[in-house]
Amino acid sequence: MLRTYKYLLRPNKEQTKRLDILLWQSRLVYNTALEQRITTYQETGKGVGYGTQWMHFRDMRHGDPEMLGQVNASSLQHTLRRLDKAFAAFIRRLKAGEKPGFPRFKSRDRFHSIEYTYSDGCKLRQDEHGRQSFYVQNVGEIRMCYHRAVPVNANIKHAVIKRVNARWYACLMLELPDPEKRLAQSGNQVGVDVGLKSLAALSTGELIENPGWLRENLSKLRRLERHASRQVKHSHRQRITYAQIGRLHERVSNQRADYLHHVSNRLVAENELIAIENLSLRFMNRNKHLSLSSHDAGFGRFRQMLEYKAESAGIQVIAVNPSNTTQACSGCGAMVPKGLSVRVHVCPVCGLVLDRDVNAARNILTLALQTPLGRSGQPVTCPVGESVG
């Protein structure tokens, strides 16, 4: 089982300057390697592979220390592999008849991370007082917010140093042993139906609020963007305004992530089985009326959190096909057609009256319980006209 732990770094001014140099040199390697591939193909009709480029840049790194001397060897390899993966994805899309998306040169605003093989260029360290720091080659030991300890049985595979606006983070990828299935404690089972009005409706009848962090800050964000558009392009003041916009987006993202962490933690802690919708978010994310609210709610991230936390806890998450879960009555199984504007489910057959999303959540849970403990991995469809109660 793989997990990533993210820590905030607190470099001083000199260390920040050195990290910026490392990031600049890594971006230079990426762009130079991309140019080499393009030029070689234009001149010879043949491509250049990762192995050839690694030998070329390895010799360049030793021959010109001022240009690439700060870049660690493992970091250089990961940068070249990043480009190699970009070309592999480009060729795959080209063969599949999709929009190819040729790899592009990276500007300063499009290159934000450096990857290392752990213990080769970077490492966690502890001083005599028990305080943790993060050592980076050619930068030194950087103070860090060690908010949670790395498990003793974890094997740290590699590390990514990432810049987000003016902040630096260290992301450690850990290999952990697979968890054992949790012994039944509460026996609780819950169905979850996500929506835009409420973030989630539970089969228990609870509606989880959707705070709408982006909408709360939308007026301030629009004001800053208008201000930036009227300033001189690439001026110092425009860069300051764009930095304010970036910090606001980061704050909204952090608020959303914190809220989703709390909700997903509670659901995993209180239940032994969680049933969710096997949703395709493409429709909502590409709909001009729904896309902003859909992105603001963070449905995809919410499901991702539920799944990896449930896996770590040893409990089960089953995804079912949401087709007809809103229309079918969770009490008797009768089909009750209703439009999006109708927010209350009223069954004319059995007389059941409840919130339409809660009704859907109960149908989702019932469908999940009909699966052979989710071993097939196939979404179950709510059958039209058949009872799911």
Disulfide bonds with the S-S distance in Angstrom:
none
